Amino acid sequence: MADYNPLIKELQDGIRANTESIDQIQADLLAQLRRSEIA
């Protein structure tokens, strides 16, 4: 299965990048919530 269709690989790479940015956004939101609770 190493012979991926290039389009499928491109989609997977895009999904991976989106997942990473979603994780980053969630982390930023959590940090903001914690700061506002302290304030």
Contacts in CASP RR format, 6 or more apart in sequence:
PFRMAT RR
TARGET T0000
AUTHOR 0000-0000-0000
METHOD contacts of the structure
MODEL  1
MADYNPLIKELQDGIRANTESIDQIQADLLAQLRRSEIA
END
